[in-house]
């Protein structure tokens, strides 16, 4: 059975709404524009839905000259975020165990996010010369790097894996709950666990580490409401030690264009 790409998603501003694409450019640090921006507090610690689930209600769109950011429920004018930061304010942003250099985007962006989130917040962009190496324990060349993602450039999940989970849930969930970059049809549940090197479109990727899931998956991306699923059910059959696993993290081996309908060709 052919394994076919059915979704391509990016999340330009970390932990905000995603964007579904028909095609994308795979770059060294992941899909173009994916998590190149991050929100941080006054201490330069990154913000996510883990601490403020209301971030799920902020939507992002790509326009010709930058990003358009809007709130799904609040009556506030959309924010325009240019691709190039409007300041020279470089700061070191803490993301988990990493410290990554970012450039503050603008006073306007800071004011918008501070008003919407009710907490002092700044928006930063990761420039091309800001390099964040991936975990050397799972490196292939020790030159791989990533964006403001949690840890790796790309996340892939199979439709069969979600279908298997939904068969066990009282209320079915959509794939967007898990924020993957790539989704594919074909194969059995959790076949992606065993993906190693594969070609898709012009790009070549390699699976290096299963994705450990957190409470962010329990936040409904449509309503920002928080529950106990899917972690409660996943813990019954996808728990390894203290971690609940769903999806495979990928590193980029070769850059290139990919699109929906491309076949994933696994190396044997």
Phi, psi and omega in degrees: 000132180291146176254116191237136176292126180245342177217143170230121185231143172232159182226079190307314177257119186309129174077003173262187184299152180266169179232128177269133183238157172274330179212163181203157175263124175274120179250177183304320185261013178126196180290145181307133179075352186289117176053039174276349176242151179213148173265142181221156178273188184292344178262010181065028172265133184296148177255143175217174176297343180300325180260337182216093184295344178295344176298338179296339184270001179264122183258151182231137175228151177262128175242179187296332184244009179156203180259150170245123183245131181218160178254134187291334186237326184283144179275082180218140182297144179300156178256134173263128179243108180293152179299327180259127178303150182262006177232169173250023184277097178270132179223153175267116184261131179271123174232107185054239182268002183256154172236121190235134180283130176228158177251127180295134188286303184188159174296323181299315179296318180299317181295319181297310182290326177296318179293315184291320184269347179073016178218148180301123187218142178233148180253129182237150177244140177268109180287166184301329183271008173263106186255127178241100182297147173280169183304120182298339179294335182242022182274154175259313183248351186065019174239000181292147177215169186219181183264215175275019174297171179300317183199334188226159185293322189219144175237132180237142178219141177272145177302325181296329179294317178291320179299319179297318177295314183297331176296340182259350183263147174290321180243117185292151181242152176270160182298332183300340178301332186258357172052049177281156170277318183236137175233143182225155173256161180098150178084181182262169179303131175067022172301331181297340177304329187258005177295132172242246179280135174208156178255139172215120187059229179272353188262156174233131184231165179219131176282131185233338185197131176295149186271121176277127187264151184236189184294345179302328180292344180271001180264123178290117184293344180273327187241346185070012177282144184251138179225203180254342179265150012266000187297324181300315181284318179300327181297339181284339183216359181232025182263133177229104187068237180263002186252143175253123192251134179200107182103166183235131175277140184238150168252155180269124177262314177223135181282165176156175181276139173230159179209160175299136184100346177293144177271139173273120181250110182278139173281139182254000000 
